Amino acid sequence: MLKFLGDILEQLDLADEHLGLSDPNNARFALMLTDNAVELTFHKIATDTQLELQHLAYKREQFRHHAALGRAISKHFEPKVKLVELLGIIPPEVAHSIVVLHRRRNEVYHLGVQHQAILLILARYYFHLACAFLAIWRPAHFYWSSNQVLPERAKKYFSGPSSFPGKLDHFHLACRDFAAAHESVRLMLPEALSDHMLEIVEMTDTDLDIVSNDAPQKSTRDDAIVSCQAWAVAFSEKGREIATERGAGELSVWKYVDWFKSNYEFAFRSDPIPGWRKRAEDLRHADSPHKALKVYFDFLEQTEEVRQALRENAMAVERHIDDQIERMRGN
């Protein structure tokens, strides 16, 4: 177990180094290292729990989460978090935040610049959250084998004879120091997420202005919101299924889209920008970083489709304007 804790500290030490460079690219590495340390720890909790139940019949009979344990042993991350929550090791709000941050880790790993503007503060918060947990986590067993070697980066956090070169207290102290070094992020997170949410809202507000005011046929902002969503869904696979199920019949393109405007329950039927601005300001005053994360990412997920539809329509309008300018120039 001491070797395992040394491996975890090695990753945390390297993550802290990347965070200290304070740029998005290094924050991406820190986020991945932190997430890997959390996943390894949670998997260790699951396998240790399984091993204990195999050897202690009375505990196996009392254990109430066999199904959750079975899922946690798999390669998937979220069941591991759920098991640790069910075991009472972390509270629900911490479990939720870890899942949210793990999903961001996957996005920045696979999609590159995703969340670039807030990547550093997300990485710092995940690091603080992970270290605060590890600073109090007590593994089921603590042992050392003479044929093991501590990782180089981890050696500076442990002291002891070669026969047993470290204590659990050394690990806890290192994690407490890491968490304390990034304690301020808890207070900074709501404001940072609020600022970025407002940036997203203002960009979407600009797109809505373009679609409603600069298109060949002007419209109200309310009509533009509905129209953008109607065009987006009408020609999707889901839209075609709905039209068939509800008997839309054979219609021209424009009437087909109009049919969706009248018969489909869109997420937004009116200009959402004022409400979004209020959500962003409410986020600024969130009473915990866990709540701030939830509000911010709920907003992103709930508004992604309409924001994307507005962006695509605004780009189409801008291309139309550029074409008209080129024609006027005789090009």
Stockholm file with secondary structure:
# STOCKHOLM 1.0

chainA/1-331         MLKFLGDILEQLDLADEHLGLSDPNNARFALMLTDNAVELTFHKIATDTQLELQHLAYKREQFRHHAALGRAISKHFEPKVKLVELLGIIPPEVAHSIVVLHRRRNEVYHLGVQHQAILLILARYYFHLACAFLAIWRPAHFYWSSNQVLPERAKKYFSGPSSFPGKLDHFHLACRDFAAAHESVRLMLPEALSDHMLEIVEMTDTDLDIVSNDAPQKSTRDDAIVSCQAWAVAFSEKGREIATERGAGELSVWKYVDWFKSNYEFAFRSDPIPGWRKRAEDLRHADSPHKALKVYFDFLEQTEEVRQALRENAMAVERHIDDQIERMRGN
#=GR chainA/1-331 SS CHHHHHHHHHHHHHHHHHHHTCSHHHHHHHHHHHHHHHHHHHHHHHHHHHHHHHHCHHHHHHCCCHHHHHHHTSSCHHHHHHHHHHTTSSCHHHHHHHHHHHHHHHHHHHHSSTTGGGHHHHHHHHHHHHHHHHTTCCCSCCCCCTTCCCCHHHHTTCCSCTTSCCCHHHHHHHHHHHHHHTTTHHHHHHHHHHHHHHHHHHHHHHHHHIIIIISSSCCCHHHHHHHHHHHHHHTSHHHHHHHHHTTCCSCCHHHHHHHHHHHSCCSCSSCCHHHHHHHHHHHHTCSSHHHHHHHHHHHHHHHHHHHHHHHHHHHHHHHHHHHHHHHHTTC
#=GC SS_cons         CHHHHHHHHHHHHHHHHHHHTCSHHHHHHHHHHHHHHHHHHHHHHHHHHHHHHHHCHHHHHHCCCHHHHHHHTSSCHHHHHHHHHHTTSSCHHHHHHHHHHHHHHHHHHHHSSTTGGGHHHHHHHHHHHHHHHHTTCCCSCCCCCTTCCCCHHHHTTCCSCTTSCCCHHHHHHHHHHHHHHTTTHHHHHHHHHHHHHHHHHHHHHHHHHIIIIISSSCCCHHHHHHHHHHHHHHTSHHHHHHHHHTTCCSCCHHHHHHHHHHHSCCSCSSCCHHHHHHHHHHHHTCSSHHHHHHHHHHHHHHHHHHHHHHHHHHHHHHHHHHHHHHHHTTC
//
